[in-house]
Amino acid sequence: MTTFAPDSLALNRKLPLWYQVSQSLRASILGRSPEAPLRLPTEDALAAHYGVSVLTMRQALKELETEGLISRHRRRGTFIEPSAQRGAPVRLLGSVDAIVAQQSGMTTELLEHGPTTVPPELSEYFPGLAEVTGFRRLRSDEETGEPTNHAHNYVRPDVAALIDPADLLRSPMTKVLRDAVGVRISRITDTVEARLADPDTARLLQVPLLSPILHYTGITYDEDGRAVDVARIHYRGDRFSFTVTLEA
């Protein structure tokens, strides 16, 4: 029987391995194509794929089982739940794969993309640039079609020139930058705050004007310390929560 093929993962030894593996596999599951197999490889095969012990792999699978993304059956194997949707808050411990997981698993519509003037409040991230490339997307729940978030990315022109817009219909911007374009991401700085929906956001997300929303700003830096992407995402306040865990 054909099994599901998860994405590869470059491990960060400063973070718990089980956590990194669970988030990478979570992103693969939520971002899978409709025709992808539901059966996962064996624990041994997955452990070899990620380069971790079977015990670590087992802990990662337990995390996904608790969330309801997979089900495990003695002698039959481990399977992706066909109706699995992101429900539980993502535990952000600091990995890029956590960001990818948080952004995965939705239907995406690319509203527009092209050159745009750098907003004055973002000029500090793009010194010397008058223009960047903007990508504006609307994400919706795959089952209900209900809009869940509206994303606007501002990307350095030299990096944006390497992006195939079609990739953004299948994968989050962070994944496209890292895996398709080849940006070596050094860090992502996130800020989440409460705001009130302006007319455009209220229309796109189908919520009342001035209703509470979550406003996320994510700044992605490459290994040279350059900001390559600034993401502004408006989330429906009734659909998302963010949990940050700080490990001592």
C-alpha positions in Angstrom: 0.0 0.0 0.0 1.3 3.5 -0.9 2.1 5.6 2.1 2.1 9.4 2.7 5.4 11.1 2.0 6.1 13.9 4.5 8.4 16.8 3.9 12.0 16.7 4.9 13.3 18.5 8.0 16.6 20.2 9.1 16.7 19.6 12.8 17.6 22.4 15.3 19.4 20.8 18.2 18.4 23.8 20.5 14.7 22.7 20.4 13.1 19.4 21.5 13.4 17.0 18.6 9.9 15.5 19.1 8.4 18.9 18.9 10.2 19.8 15.6 9.2 16.5 14.1 5.6 16.8 15.2 5.3 20.3 13.7 7.0 19.3 10.4 4.7 16.3 10.1 1.7 18.4 11.1 2.5 20.9 8.3 2.8 18.1 5.8 -0.5 16.6 6.8 -2.4 19.9 6.8 -0.8 21.0 3.5 -1.3 17.6 1.7 -3.0 17.4 -1.7 -6.4 15.8 -1.8 -5.1 12.7 -3.6 -2.3 12.0 -1.1 -2.4 8.6 0.6 -3.8 8.6 4.2 -1.5 5.8 5.5 1.6 7.0 7.2 4.9 5.1 7.0 5.9 2.9 9.9 7.4 4.4 13.1 10.8 3.0 12.0 10.6 4.5 8.5 9.5 7.9 9.9 12.3 7.9 12.4 14.8 7.2 9.7 13.2 9.9 7.5 13.6 12.5 10.2 16.9 11.2 11.6 15.6 10.7 15.1 15.1 7.7 17.4 11.9 5.6 17.4 11.1 6.9 20.9 11.3 10.5 19.7 9.1 9.6 16.7 6.6 7.9 19.0 6.3 11.0 21.1 5.8 13.2 18.0 3.0 10.9 16.8 1.4 10.9 20.2 1.2 14.7 20.0 -0.6 14.6 16.6 -2.9 11.8 17.8 -3.9 13.9 20.8 -4.8 16.7 18.4 -6.9 14.4 16.3 -4.8 14.7 13.1 -4.0 11.0 13.0 -5.3 7.7 14.4 -3.2 4.6 15.3 -4.4 1.0 15.0 -2.6 -2.1 16.2 -1.4 -4.2 13.3 -3.0 -1.9 10.7 -0.8 1.2 11.1 -1.1 4.9 11.5 -3.5 6.9 9.3 -4.3 10.6 8.7 -7.8 11.5 9.7 -9.5 12.5 6.4 -11.5 15.3 8.1 -8.5 16.6 10.2 -8.7 20.3 10.6 -6.5 22.6 12.7 -8.3 23.0 15.9 -6.0 23.0 18.9 -3.7 26.0 19.3 -0.1 25.5 17.9 2.5 25.5 20.7 5.1 27.8 19.5 8.5 26.8 20.8 10.5 28.8 18.2 10.8 26.6 15.1 10.2 27.7 11.5 8.1 24.5 11.1 5.8 25.8 13.8 5.1 28.8 11.7 4.6 26.7 8.6 2.2 24.4 10.5 0.2 27.4 11.8 -0.3 28.6 8.2 -1.1 25.3 6.6 -4.3 23.4 5.9 -6.5 26.0 4.2 -7.8 26.9 0.8 -5.9 29.9 -0.5 -7.0 32.5 -3.1 -4.3 34.8 -4.5 -6.1 38.2 -4.7 -3.2 40.1 -6.2 0.5 40.4 -6.5 3.0 42.9 -7.9 5.2 45.9 -7.2 4.1 48.1 -4.4 5.5 51.1 -2.5 7.1 50.2 0.9 4.7 51.3 3.6 6.4 54.0 5.7 6.0 51.9 8.9 7.9 49.1 7.2 10.7 51.1 5.7 13.1 50.1 8.6 13.0 46.5 7.3 13.8 47.4 3.7 16.5 50.1 3.9 17.3 51.6 0.5 14.2 50.2 -1.2 11.3 52.3 -2.5 9.4 49.3 -3.7 8.8 45.7 -2.7 6.6 43.0 -4.2 3.2 42.5 -2.5 1.2 39.3 -2.3 -2.3 39.5 -1.0 -4.2 36.2 -0.2 -7.4 35.1 1.4 -7.5 31.8 3.2 -10.7 29.9 3.8 -11.8 26.7 5.7 -11.6 23.8 3.2 -14.9 22.3 4.3 -17.1 25.3 4.9 -15.5 27.8 2.6 -15.7 30.3 5.5 -12.9 33.0 5.3 -10.5 32.6 8.2 -7.7 35.1 7.5 -6.4 37.7 5.1 -2.7 37.9 4.5 -0.5 40.6 2.9 3.2 39.8 2.4 5.8 42.4 1.5 8.8 40.6 -0.1 12.2 41.9 -1.3 12.0 42.2 -5.1 15.1 40.0 -5.7 13.5 37.2 -3.7 10.0 37.7 -5.0 11.3 37.3 -8.6 12.0 33.6 -7.7 8.5 32.9 -6.3 6.0 31.0 -8.5 2.6 32.5 -7.5 1.0 29.1 -8.1 3.1 27.7 -5.1 1.3 30.2 -2.8 -2.0 28.4 -3.6 -0.6 25.2 -2.1 1.9 26.3 0.5 2.4 29.1 3.1 4.8 31.9 2.2 7.3 30.7 4.8 7.4 27.2 3.2 7.7 28.7 -0.3 10.6 30.9 0.7 12.5 28.1 2.5 11.8 25.1 0.3 11.0 26.5 -3.2 13.1 29.6 -3.3 15.9 28.4 -1.1 16.1 31.2 1.4 18.1 30.2 4.4 15.9 31.5 7.2 17.7 32.5 10.3 14.8 33.7 12.4 11.2 34.9 12.3 10.0 37.6 14.7 6.3 37.5 15.5 3.9 40.0 17.0 0.2 39.3 17.7 -2.1 42.0 18.9 -5.9 42.6 19.1 -7.4 45.1 16.6 -10.8 46.1 15.3 -11.8 45.1 11.8 -11.6 47.9 9.3 -14.1 48.0 6.3 -11.9 46.0 3.9 -10.9 43.3 6.5 -14.5 43.0 7.7 -15.7 42.5 4.1 -13.0 39.9 3.3 -13.4 37.9 6.5 -17.2 38.3 6.6 -17.4 39.7 10.1 -19.1 42.8 11.4 -17.3 46.1 11.1 -15.1 46.9 14.1 -15.4 43.4 15.4 -12.3 42.0 17.2 -9.6 40.4 15.1 -6.1 39.1 15.7 -3.4 41.0 13.8 -0.2 39.1 13.2 3.1 40.6 12.0 5.9 38.2 11.1 9.3 39.4 9.9 11.4 36.7 8.2 15.2 37.2 8.1 17.8 35.4 6.0 21.2 34.2 7.2 22.7 37.6 6.3 20.3 39.4 8.6 18.2 40.9 5.9 14.4 41.1 6.2 13.2 39.2 3.2 9.5 39.1 4.0 7.1 41.1 6.3 3.8 39.4 6.7 0.7 41.1 8.0 -2.2 38.6 8.6 -5.6 39.4 9.9 -7.2 36.4 11.6 -10.9 36.1 12.6 -10.9 36.3 16.4 -13.4 33.5 16.7 -11.3 31.1 14.8 -7.7 31.4 16.1 -5.7 31.5 19.3 -2.0 31.6 19.8 -0.1 29.9 22.6 3.6 30.6 23.3 5.6 28.3 25.6 8.9 29.4 27.0 11.1 26.5 28.1 13.5 27.1 31.0 
